[in-house]
Amino acid sequence: MSVERTELRPGYSISRIIKGGWQLAGGHGTFDRSEAVADMIRFVDAGITSFDCADIYTGVEEMIGDAIQMLRQRDGNADHVQVHTKLVPDLAALDSIRDHDIEAIIDRSLQRLKIEQLHLVQFYWWDLAKGNPLAALDCLKTLRDKGKIKYLACTNWDETAMQPFVSSDFDLVSAQVQYSLLDVRPAGAFSQWCQSNNIRILCYGVLAGGFLTRAWLGKDDPGFEFENRSLIKYRLIIEDFGGWPLFQRLLSTLDDVARRHQVSLSAVAIAYMLEQPAVAAAIVGARTAAHLDQTLSVFSVKLQSEDRQQIKSVLNDATAVEGPVYGVERDR
């Protein structure tokens, strides 16, 4: 089956599933680095050519850079790969960061990734009341004009936070936010605002750190003690969603739909999100290629009205996570 693609801007095409890098950045268990790099190439060969990372994801840009170099050696170039990184200045540096500091971070990402131009830089500023975020983004715009960056975007901001940048004529091509069946904060007003401003949504957390898989179907509530920080975060989201019993009902419903389509329930969860307004792609945080076939099966799923209504019947009983996009998480 072919991997669906979409254009964020004319001529800039990405795969509708993006391989995430956060789970390779530490705190998510051990892994073999060389195997992780080899698995990146397996994703590319399967048609998932887009990657997500950040300057603050320890070691991840370097691993993607190694994969890109291996692809060049094998294929002659790696032009079919798209890397979306992030610029996330330290909270303590917001009042003092200058243009040369920002350019140094961008140059470091270029060096780590072994590319001459960053395909997409997703901007985040921990506290918009500190320093001068407009000036920082203006610096990135200058670096784009110099050819070091192709496109600019943002991450973990709601429409209120993004509006000043849009009003200042910054072309933000995408907004990366947490968006899943368990957390629908981006639905409605945020999605509509993005559509009206030609900003596409890149969803992370679509599988809630692995909770939205069959591995948790029928399992007892594990509580909140996990060594994996992703699981702690998403277990809290499940509680906000309506608790463990409603979550189990959602898993059971997804499993019913999945059986009709002969795919995994996680494939159904991703396929549902890819249908949502303004959504360009879903970021799947797979550390390895072990479940690559299941991930690819997303593109064989053609949800029917019966499927959607069955899923919505559960969502209608959920209690939405309160506040705007990234509102709860912003409270440090």
C-alpha positions as CSV (number, residue, x, y, z in Angstrom):
1,M,0.0,0.0,0.0
2,S,1.2,3.5,-0.7
3,V,1.8,6.0,2.0
4,E,-0.4,9.1,1.7
5,R,1.3,12.4,1.3
6,T,0.2,16.0,1.6
7,E,1.7,19.4,0.7
8,L,2.3,22.0,3.5
9,R,3.1,24.5,0.8
10,P,3.2,24.1,-3.0
11,G,6.1,21.8,-3.8
12,Y,6.7,20.8,-0.2
13,S,5.3,17.3,0.3
14,I,5.5,15.2,3.5
15,S,4.3,11.8,4.4
16,R,1.0,11.9,6.4
17,I,2.7,9.8,9.1
18,I,5.8,11.4,10.5
19,K,8.3,9.3,12.5
20,G,8.7,11.0,15.9
21,G,12.0,11.3,17.7
22,W,11.1,12.2,21.2
23,Q,11.1,8.6,22.4
24,L,14.8,8.3,21.3
25,A,15.8,11.3,23.5
26,G,16.1,9.5,26.8
27,G,13.7,8.6,29.6
28,H,11.8,6.1,27.5
29,G,13.9,3.0,28.0
30,T,17.1,1.7,26.5
31,F,17.7,1.0,22.8
32,D,20.5,0.1,20.4
33,R,21.6,3.3,18.6
34,S,22.8,1.6,15.4
35,E,19.6,-0.3,15.2
36,A,17.6,2.9,15.7
37,V,19.4,4.5,12.8
38,A,18.9,1.5,10.6
39,D,15.2,1.5,11.4
40,M,15.0,5.1,10.3
41,I,16.0,3.9,6.8
42,R,13.4,1.2,6.9
43,F,10.8,3.8,7.5
44,V,12.1,5.8,4.5
45,D,12.1,2.8,2.3
46,A,8.5,2.1,3.3
47,G,7.4,5.6,2.3
48,I,7.4,7.3,5.7
49,T,10.0,9.9,4.7
50,S,9.3,12.7,7.2
51,F,10.9,12.9,10.6
52,D,10.3,15.0,13.7
53,C,13.0,16.1,16.2
54,A,14.2,19.1,18.2
55,D,17.4,20.8,19.1
56,I,16.7,19.7,22.7
57,Y,16.1,16.0,22.0
58,T,19.4,14.7,23.1
59,G,21.2,12.8,20.3
60,V,18.2,12.6,18.0
61,E,19.3,15.1,15.3
62,E,22.6,13.3,15.2
63,M,20.9,9.9,14.6
64,I,18.8,11.3,11.8
65,G,21.9,12.8,10.4
66,D,23.6,9.5,10.4
67,A,20.6,7.9,8.6
68,I,20.7,10.7,6.0
69,Q,24.4,10.1,5.4
70,M,23.8,6.4,5.0
71,L,21.0,7.1,2.4
72,R,23.3,9.4,0.5
73,Q,26.0,6.7,0.4
74,R,23.4,4.2,-0.8
75,D,21.2,6.2,-3.1
76,G,23.4,9.1,-4.2
77,N,21.3,11.6,-2.3
78,A,18.7,11.9,0.5
79,D,16.5,14.5,-1.2
80,H,13.4,12.4,-0.5
81,V,13.7,12.9,3.3
82,Q,12.1,15.8,5.2
83,V,13.3,16.7,8.7
84,H,11.2,18.9,11.0
85,T,13.3,20.1,13.9
86,K,12.5,22.6,16.6
87,L,14.1,25.7,18.0
88,V,13.5,25.7,21.8
89,P,15.6,28.3,23.6
90,D,16.1,27.6,27.4
91,L,13.6,29.3,29.6
92,A,16.5,31.0,31.5
93,A,17.9,32.4,28.3
94,L,14.7,34.1,27.0
95,D,15.6,37.5,28.3
96,S,19.1,37.5,27.0
97,I,19.1,35.4,23.8
98,R,20.4,37.3,20.7
99,D,20.4,36.7,17.0
100,H,23.9,35.2,16.9
101,D,22.8,32.7,19.6
102,I,19.8,31.7,17.5
103,E,21.9,31.3,14.4
104,A,24.4,29.2,16.3
105,I,21.6,26.8,17.3
106,I,20.4,26.6,13.7
107,D,24.0,26.0,12.5
108,R,24.3,23.2,15.1
109,S,21.2,21.5,13.9
110,L,22.4,21.7,10.3
111,Q,25.7,20.2,11.3
112,R,24.0,17.4,13.4
113,L,21.6,16.6,10.6
114,K,24.3,16.8,7.9
115,I,22.1,18.9,5.6
116,E,22.6,22.3,4.0
117,Q,19.1,23.6,4.7
118,L,16.6,22.8,7.5
119,H,13.3,21.7,5.9
120,L,11.1,23.0,8.7
121,V,11.9,24.7,12.0
122,Q,9.2,24.6,14.6
123,F,9.5,27.6,16.9
124,Y,8.7,27.4,20.6
125,W,9.2,30.1,23.3
126,W,8.5,28.9,26.9
127,D,7.1,32.1,28.2
128,L,5.8,34.7,25.7
129,A,6.0,37.4,28.4
130,K,9.8,37.0,28.6
131,G,12.3,38.5,26.2
132,N,11.3,39.3,22.6
133,P,9.8,36.2,20.8
134,L,8.8,38.3,17.8
135,A,12.4,39.3,17.3
136,A,13.5,35.7,17.7
137,L,11.2,34.5,15.0
138,D,12.2,37.5,12.9
139,C,15.8,36.1,13.2
140,L,14.6,32.8,11.9
141,K,13.0,34.5,9.0
142,T,16.3,36.2,8.2
143,L,18.0,32.8,8.4
144,R,15.3,31.5,6.0
145,D,16.1,34.3,3.6
146,K,19.8,33.3,3.9
147,G,18.9,29.8,2.8
148,K,19.5,28.0,6.1
149,I,15.8,27.3,6.7
150,K,13.1,26.4,4.1
151,Y,9.9,26.8,6.1
152,L,8.9,28.1,9.6
153,A,6.3,26.7,11.9
154,C,5.5,26.5,15.6
155,T,4.7,24.0,18.3
156,N,2.5,23.9,21.4
157,W,0.8,27.3,21.0
158,D,-2.9,28.0,20.7
159,E,-4.4,30.5,18.3
160,T,-4.0,33.4,20.8
161,A,-0.3,32.8,21.1
162,M,0.2,32.5,17.3
163,Q,-2.0,35.4,16.3
164,P,0.7,38.1,16.9
165,F,3.1,36.3,14.7
166,V,0.5,35.8,11.9
167,S,-0.5,39.5,12.2
168,S,3.2,40.3,11.7
169,D,3.2,38.5,8.4
170,F,5.1,35.4,9.4
171,D,4.3,32.5,7.2
172,L,3.8,29.7,9.7
173,V,3.1,26.6,7.6
174,S,2.1,24.2,10.5
175,A,1.3,24.0,14.2
176,Q,2.4,20.9,16.1
177,V,0.0,20.1,19.0
178,Q,-1.1,17.2,21.1
179,Y,-4.3,15.9,19.4
180,S,-5.9,12.5,19.8
181,L,-9.1,10.7,20.5
182,L,-8.3,11.3,24.2
183,D,-7.4,15.0,23.8
184,V,-9.5,17.0,21.4
185,R,-8.5,20.5,22.5
186,P,-7.4,21.4,19.0
187,A,-10.8,20.6,17.5
188,G,-13.3,23.4,16.8
189,A,-12.0,26.9,17.2
190,F,-8.3,26.1,17.0
191,S,-8.7,24.0,13.8
192,Q,-10.9,26.6,12.3
193,W,-8.4,29.4,13.0
194,C,-5.6,27.3,11.5
195,Q,-7.6,26.7,8.3
196,S,-8.4,30.4,8.0
197,N,-4.7,31.2,8.2
198,N,-3.4,28.4,6.0
199,I,-1.7,26.6,8.9
200,R,-1.8,22.8,8.9
201,I,-1.9,20.7,12.1
202,L,0.7,18.1,12.9
203,C,-0.6,15.9,15.7
204,Y,1.5,14.3,18.3
205,G,0.3,12.0,21.0
206,V,-2.1,10.3,18.6
207,L,-1.5,6.9,20.3
208,A,-1.1,8.4,23.8
209,G,2.4,7.0,24.3
210,G,1.1,3.5,23.4
211,F,-2.0,3.5,25.5
212,L,-4.2,3.6,22.4
213,T,-3.1,0.1,21.4
214,R,-4.5,-3.4,21.9
215,A,-1.8,-4.0,24.6
216,W,-4.0,-2.1,27.1
217,L,-7.4,-3.6,26.0
218,G,-9.0,-5.3,29.0
219,K,-6.2,-4.4,31.4
220,D,-6.7,-3.2,34.9
221,D,-6.0,0.4,35.8
222,P,-2.2,0.6,36.4
223,G,-2.4,3.7,38.4
224,F,0.1,6.5,37.9
225,E,3.5,5.0,38.7
226,F,5.6,4.6,35.6
227,E,9.3,4.8,34.8
228,N,8.4,6.0,31.3
229,R,7.6,9.7,31.5
230,S,5.3,9.5,28.4
231,L,3.1,7.0,30.2
232,I,2.7,9.2,33.2
233,K,1.7,12.1,31.0
234,Y,-0.8,10.2,29.0
235,R,-2.2,8.3,32.0
236,L,-3.1,11.8,33.3
237,I,-4.8,12.6,30.0
238,I,-6.9,9.4,30.3
239,E,-8.1,10.6,33.7
240,D,-9.1,13.9,32.2
241,F,-10.8,12.1,29.4
242,G,-13.1,10.3,31.8
243,G,-11.1,7.7,33.6
244,W,-10.0,4.2,33.1
245,P,-13.5,2.6,32.5
246,L,-14.4,5.0,29.7
247,F,-10.9,4.6,28.2
248,Q,-11.5,0.8,28.1
249,R,-14.8,1.4,26.4
250,L,-13.0,3.4,23.8
251,L,-10.4,0.7,23.3
252,S,-13.1,-1.9,22.9
253,T,-14.9,0.3,20.3
254,L,-11.8,0.9,18.4
255,D,-11.1,-2.9,18.4
256,D,-14.6,-3.6,17.0
257,V,-13.9,-1.1,14.2
258,A,-10.4,-2.5,13.6
259,R,-11.7,-6.1,13.3
260,R,-14.1,-5.0,10.6
261,H,-11.2,-3.5,8.6
262,Q,-8.7,-6.2,9.6
263,V,-6.2,-3.8,11.0
264,S,-5.0,-2.9,14.5
265,L,-7.0,-0.6,16.7
266,S,-4.1,1.8,16.7
267,A,-4.4,2.1,13.0
268,V,-8.0,3.1,13.4
269,A,-7.1,5.7,16.0
270,I,-4.6,7.3,13.7
271,A,-6.9,7.1,10.6
272,Y,-9.6,8.8,12.5
273,M,-7.3,11.7,13.4
274,L,-6.1,12.1,9.8
275,E,-9.7,12.8,8.8
276,Q,-10.0,15.8,11.2
277,P,-10.1,19.3,9.7
278,A,-6.7,21.0,9.1
279,V,-4.8,17.9,10.1
280,A,-1.9,17.3,7.7
281,A,-0.1,14.4,9.5
282,A,0.2,12.4,12.6
283,I,3.5,12.0,14.4
284,V,4.1,8.4,15.6
285,G,6.8,8.0,18.2
286,A,8.1,4.6,17.2
287,R,11.6,3.9,18.5
288,T,12.0,0.9,16.2
289,A,10.5,-0.5,13.1
290,A,9.0,-3.4,15.0
291,H,5.4,-2.3,14.3
292,L,6.0,-0.7,10.9
293,D,3.5,-2.9,9.1
294,Q,0.8,-1.9,11.6
295,T,1.7,1.7,11.1
296,L,1.5,1.4,7.3
297,S,-1.9,-0.3,7.6
298,V,-3.4,3.1,8.5
299,F,-3.5,3.9,4.8
300,S,-5.6,0.8,4.1
301,V,-8.3,2.0,6.5
302,K,-11.3,3.7,4.9
303,L,-13.6,4.6,7.8
304,Q,-17.3,4.4,7.1
305,S,-20.1,6.5,8.7
306,E,-20.9,3.5,10.9
307,D,-17.4,3.5,12.2
308,R,-17.3,7.2,12.9
309,Q,-20.6,7.1,14.7
310,Q,-19.5,4.2,16.9
311,I,-16.4,6.1,17.9
312,K,-18.2,9.4,18.4
313,S,-20.7,7.6,20.7
314,V,-17.8,7.1,23.2
315,L,-16.3,10.5,22.7
316,N,-19.7,12.1,23.4
317,D,-19.5,10.7,27.0
318,A,-16.0,12.0,27.6
319,T,-15.1,15.1,29.5
320,A,-12.8,17.2,27.4
321,V,-9.4,18.2,28.7
322,E,-9.9,21.6,30.1
323,G,-8.3,24.8,28.7
324,P,-6.7,25.8,25.4
325,V,-4.1,23.8,23.5
326,Y,-1.1,23.1,25.7
327,G,-2.7,25.1,28.5
328,V,-2.4,22.4,31.2
329,E,1.2,21.5,30.1
330,R,2.3,25.1,30.1
331,D,1.9,25.3,33.9
332,R,5.5,24.3,34.8
